[in-house]
Amino acid sequence: QVQLVESGGGLVQAGGSLRLSCLASGLTFSSYAMGWFRQAPGKEREFVAAISRSDISTYHTDSVKGRFTISRDNAKKTVYLQMNSLEPEDTAVYYCGANYYIASSSAREYDYWGQGTQVTVSS
């Protein structure tokens, strides 16, 4: 069974940092591009960052550029999201997704999803 399990969320003050992890199992991890999305209450799921299968290309939405960094460790079958300089606007449930074809910014193009991890940033 394919399973993606996020961890590392929590409550932090503005300006703080968190490192999210997504551990994959049941799939050939190196064959998938990986992405991070987030969803705040009452809002649609929003693209945050994605990384290619080759680990050469990364993409970050404008609102997190310079603050968040996506990375992957294929040996550990894990994708990370390092989040620095967190702002209250970053508060959301963060989801890890796996995409067999491309490091896409479109949630509908992802094949598998984790259950999400809550990130709350206080002012």
JOWOGI-V264017 format. One record per residue. N is the residue number from 1. PHI is phi in radians with two decimals (* if undefined). Layout:
n = (N:N)
phi = (PHI:PHI)
This chain:
n = (1:2:3:4:5:6:7:8:9:10:11:12:13:14:15:16:17:18:19:20:21:22:23:24:25:26:27:28:29:30:31:32:33:34:35:36:37:38:39:40:41:42:43:44:45:46:47:48:49:50:51:52:53:54:55:56:57:58:59:60:61:62:63:64:65:66:67:68:69:70:71:72:73:74:75:76:77:78:79:80:81:82:83:84:85:86:87:88:89:90:91:92:93:94:95:96:97:98:99:100:101:102:103:104:105:106:107:108:109:110:111:112:113:114:115:116:117:118:119:120:121:122:123)
phi = (*:-1.36:-2.52:-2.09:-2.17:-1.52:-2.68:1.82:-1.26:2.89:-1.85:-2.38:-1.45:-0.94:1.63:-1.44:-2.31:-2.47:-2.14:-1.54:-2.20:-2.33:-1.68:-1.82:-2.58:1.41:-2.57:-1.40:-1.00:-1.20:-1.53:-2.05:-1.25:-2.19:-2.48:-2.06:-2.24:-2.43:-2.49:-1.60:-0.96:1.37:-2.10:-1.36:-1.12:-2.04:-1.17:-2.02:-2.82:-2.57:-2.41:-1.30:-1.02:-1.30:1.19:-1.65:-1.91:-2.26:-2.41:-2.34:-1.14:-0.98:-1.20:-2.05:-1.03:1.52:-2.03:-1.88:-2.42:-1.61:-2.64:-2.51:-2.26:-1.17:-1.11:-1.65:0.92:-2.35:-2.00:-2.10:-2.34:-1.47:-2.06:-2.03:0.87:-1.12:-2.13:-0.95:-1.16:-1.43:-1.07:-3.13:-1.53:-1.77:-2.03:-1.70:-2.27:-2.08:-2.24:-1.25:-1.92:-2.76:-1.39:-1.55:-1.62:-1.74:-1.06:-1.17:-1.58:-1.58:-1.57:-2.40:-2.40:-1.49:-1.48:1.68:-2.37:-1.40:-2.08:-2.17:-2.03:-1.59:-1.48)
